[in-house]
Amino acid sequence: MEKESIRHDIMNILSSPSLKKEDIVPILKMDSKEEMDTLQSLAMEAKRENVGRVVYFRGLVEFSNVCRKNCFYCGLRKGNKAVNRFRLHEEEILSAAAFAHENRYGSLVLQSGENQSEEYIDFVCKVVRRIKSRYDLGITLSCGEQSEDTYRRFFESGAHRYLLRVETSSPELYGKWHPSDGKHRFETRLDCLRSLKDIGFQIGSGSMVGVPYQTYGDIAGDILFLRNMEADMMGIGPFIEHSGTPFYRSEAYSIPQEERLNVTLRTIALLRILLKDVNIAATTAMQALDKFGREKGLMFGANVIMPNLTPAIRRKDYLLYENKPCLDEDASQCNNCLEARIACVGDAIGYGKWGDPPHFFRRVNSPSFWL
């Protein structure tokens, strides 16, 4: 009876047309077994009804760690002089694409630090065109803030998804997480998301859980922001410190590390229940906090996993945070491991499918405005 009561309370709150941050906060704080089980059950119902019990692979290629930004939370920040900077050669990226094709992943994610040079932009466009000329793979780019013209060039080259985390929906919090040097503006991030949407990309965004100065109210605001902007894909992950950043061993945490995974799971569940037919990634950072973290993400509503196809020799140089898992596994080892992990939660792998989110097609057929 208790679970029925919890279920009724959650759905009564989330179905309100005037849902506010303060309404969501109590759900984000639910931590009893009965509450977690109920939230998980609701999320899995929404997942099954809207996207099915299918997990899509996105082969992740971290092709460059050169970054012009100096975000206080990121191990790749420009100011971290201990990073061994690199950019993969074209053939290394094409080799990863060949592996994805041969193993029927369906899609690739090409991710890098932020670089706005013309040479970099040409490189990305050329690589995307070469991949598309050889393989029927969906292409997601995650290359940071760029001009609208650059985004259009990326799109015309053959990329059709773009991931740009807003990180936080709070301008005040954004200011505390970034230096005030003109390169880090909250409005620029929003403008980029608008441009991507206008061009026709499937847009992915997301936030972090447990960063210094962040409150449960801030996380609730992120959930409402992602709902209102009608993002098609979500990347939600727990924040993990990196020793090469100003936030290492900060005393400004309101959510300690041991609580961040469960708060992340509750955030994923809420997004699944509210947004229904979007794609949500079970991020690698979740596995860094719990060896079964990604499986737990799938059980709370996630339906995307990103196997790392970056050459093993380079993975240690692409550390956004410390204790990143799977640094020594080659791609085939990672593949076998993930197959077993997904099978154990009762999901199937959508081999050979792009796995585009139904939300995108619903959105473009009934466009709305946000912000």
N, C-alpha and C positions, 0 to 999 in steps of 0.2 A: 504493500500500500504506500510505503514511504516513497518508492521510486516513481509511482504514478503521480504522487503529489508534486515531486520535484519536476517531473516531465511537464505537468500542467503549468507550473510556475514559469519554467523556462520558455515554453511556447507562448504563453500569455504575454510575457515581456517582449519577446522577439517579434511577435505579430502586430505589435502596436504601430500604427501609422506615424506616431510622434516619438519613435524610439530615440532616446538621448544617451549620451555618454554615461550619465549616472545610473541609467537603467542597466547598462551592460556590465558595469564594474562588479556587482555582486556575483555574476556568473563567472567572470574572470577569476574570482577569488574562491570559487567552489573547490574544495579539496578533499572532501570525504569520499570514501569508496563508492557510496551510493550515488553521490552527485557526479563523480567522474564517470561511473558506469552509465548513468542516464544520459549525460551529455554525449558520450561516445555512441550510445545506441541511436540517439537522434541524428548525429552526424552521419552514421553509416546508413541510416534509412534515406537521408537526403542524397548521399553518394550513390546508393544503389538505384534510386528512382530517377536521378538526373544525369549521371555519367556512367553508371554501371560499375561493377566490381572489376574494372580493368585498369591496369597500371601501364602508363606509357613511358618508354625510355627516351631520354634526351642525352645523347652522347656529348659529354662536356669536354671542350677543348679550351684550355686556358692558354691562349696563344701569345700573350704578352703581359708582363708585369710592370711595364713602364707607365707611370701615372703622373699627371700634372697636378693632381689634387693633394691636399694635406689634411684629410679628414682625421679627427682626433682618435677615432676608433679602429682604423684600418691599418693592418700590418704592411700594406703596399704603399702607404703614404709617401709622398715625395721626400719628406724629411727623414725617413728611415734610411740612413746611409748603410745599414748592414745588409740591405737587400741586394742580391746578385741579379741585376736587371737582365732581361732576355726578351727576345721575340722569336717565335718558331719560324722556321723556313716554310715556304709554301708547300714543299713536298712532305714535310712532317704533318702539316694540317691535312693534306690530301690523303696521307696514309691513315690518319684517324678516321677520315670520312669513308675510306674503303673498308675499314674494320666495321664501322657502323652499318654500312650497306650489307656487308657479308653476314653480319650477325642480326640483320633485320631489325635494327633499332628504330627505323622510321624517321628520326630527326636528330639534328645536331644543334648544340648551343656553342657559339663562338664567343668567348668572354675574354676581356682584357681590362687593364687599367685604362684610364681616360687619356686620350691623345687626340688632339685636333689638327695635327699637321696634315698637309696635303698628301705627303708621301704615305702616311699611315692610312688615310682614307682611300687612296688609290689601291693600296695593298689589300684592304678589307674587301673592296668591291671586286678586285681581280680574283681573290680566293673564292668568294661566294659564287662568282660566275663559273669558275672552273669546277667547283663542286656540283653545281646545278647542271653543268653540261655532261657530267659523268653519271650522276646518281639521282634517283628520285627520293631525295631526302628533304624533309622540312627543315628550314634554317631559322634559328633564333639568334639574334645578335644581342650582346650585352656589352656595349662599348661606351657607356656613360653619356654625358651631355654633349650634344652636337648641334650644329645649325640645322634649320629645317631643310636647307638644300642638301646637306650631307645625308640626313635621314631619307630624303627622296632618292638620292643616289643608291643608298643601301637597298631600298625597296625595289628600285628598278633593276638592281643587280640580281635579285632573286630571293632576298631575305623576306620573310613574311610575318615574323614575330620579333618583338623587341622587348627586352626586359630592362626596366629602369626603376629600381626601388626608390620610392619617395623617402624611405628610411624612417621618417616621422612626419605626421600631418601637422605638427605644431611648429609654427614659425619661430616661436621663442626657444623651443628645444633644439630646433635645427641650428639656431645661432650658437647654442652651447656646445654643439657637436662639431662645429666647423670654425676655422679661423675667419676673421673678418678682413679678407684680403682682396675682395672683389671677384674671386673665382668661385666662391661658395655662396650662392644666393638661393633662398627658398623659391622665390618667384621664377627663377631660371628653370628649376626642376619642374615646376608646374607647366611652364611654357613648353618645355620639351615634351612632356606627356600629351599636351594638347596637340602639338605638331604631329607626333606619332599617330595619334588617333585620327587626325584630319587626313593624313597621307594614306591611311588604310591598313596600318599594321594591326595585328593582334597585339594588344598592349598588356604587358606584365608589369606589376609593381609589387610593393610589399614593404615590410617594416621589420625592425629588430625588436627583440624582447629582452629587457634587462639592462639597457644602456644607462650610464650615469645620468642622474637627474630625472629619469623617466618614472612616471607614476602609472598606476592602473588606469587612471582617467585618460592619460595620453594614449595607452594601448587601445582603449575603447574608442577614442577619437580616430585612431588609425583604421579600425574596423569600419566605422561609418564613412570615413574618407574613401576607402577602397570600394565600398558599396556605391557611394554617390558618383564616383568617377567612372563606374562601370568597367573596371579593369576585367580583362578576360583571363588573366593568369596571376597567381599569387606566389610569392616567395617569402615565407615567414620563417625566421630562424632565431634561435636564442643567441644572445650576444656572448662571445667568448673573448677574453682579453688577449692582447698581444703585447709582449714586453717592449716592443719598439714603438709604442704609442703613448701619448699623454694620459690615456685612460687606464693604463696598467696599474693595478692595485689602487684604483681610485676609491675614495671613501664616500662617494656621492651616490651609491647604489641604494635604491629602495627595494629592488628585487634581487636577493642573493642568488649566486650561481646555482645552488642546489634546488631552487624553486623554478628556474627559468624554463626547463623542459616542460614541466606540467602547465605552466602559464602559456607556453607556445602551443601545446596540444589543445588547450581550451580555446585559444585564438583561432587555430585552424578549424576546430569544430564549429565555432560561431560563424566563420566565413562560409563554411560549407552549407550550414543551415540557412543563412541569410542570402547568399549569392547563388546557391544551388548548382548551376551548370557551368561553373568556371573550372579551370585547371588549377590545382594546388600542389606545389612540390613538397615532398618530404625531404628536407635539406640535409646535407652532409653534416652541418653543425649540430644537428640533433643527435647524430651518431657519436659525435665527439663527447657529448655529455652522458650518453647511455649507449651501450653496444647494441641495444635493440631500438634505438631512438627512431630510426627511419621506419621500422615496422610499426611502432606506436603511432607515428605520423599517418601512415596508411589507415590504421584502425580508427583514427579520429577524423578521417575525411579526405586526406591527400590522395592524389591519383597519378602523380608524376614522380619519377626518380631519375636522377642525372648521373649515370655511371661516368667515372672520370676516364677520359681517353687521352689526357695529356701525357706525353712521354714521361715515364717514371723518373727519368733523370732530372726533369724540370719541376716536378710537383713540389719539391721541398722549397723552391724559390717562389711559389705562388701561395703564400700563407697570409690570408686575410686575418686569421686568428691562429692561436697555437693549439697543439694536440689534434691537428687535423688527421682524420683516419685515412687509411688506404694509400699512404704515401709510397709504399714499397710494392704494392700489387701491380702486376701488368694488367692490361685490359681484359684478357681472357679469364684471369683469376677473379677479377672484379665481377665479370659477367656471371660466372658460375655461382659466386657468393650471393649475388642479388636474386638470381633465379630461386635459390633455396629460401631466401628471406621472404620473398613475395609469396611463394607457395605456402609458407607456414602461416600466413594471415588469411589465406583463402581467396586471394585475388588472382586473376589471370594476367599475363603480360600481353599487351597489344602489339605483338610482333608485326613489323612491316607496315605499321600505320602511322600517319603523321600525328594522329590524336589531337586534332584541333578542337578547342573547347566549343560545345554547342552555344555557349553564351555569346561568342563572337558573331555567329550567324544570326542569332536572335537580335543582337544589338544593331547590326548594320541594316537589318530589315525594319527596325523601328528606332531610328536614331534619337538620342536625347542629348541634352546639353548638361554639362556639369561645371561646377565652380563658376 
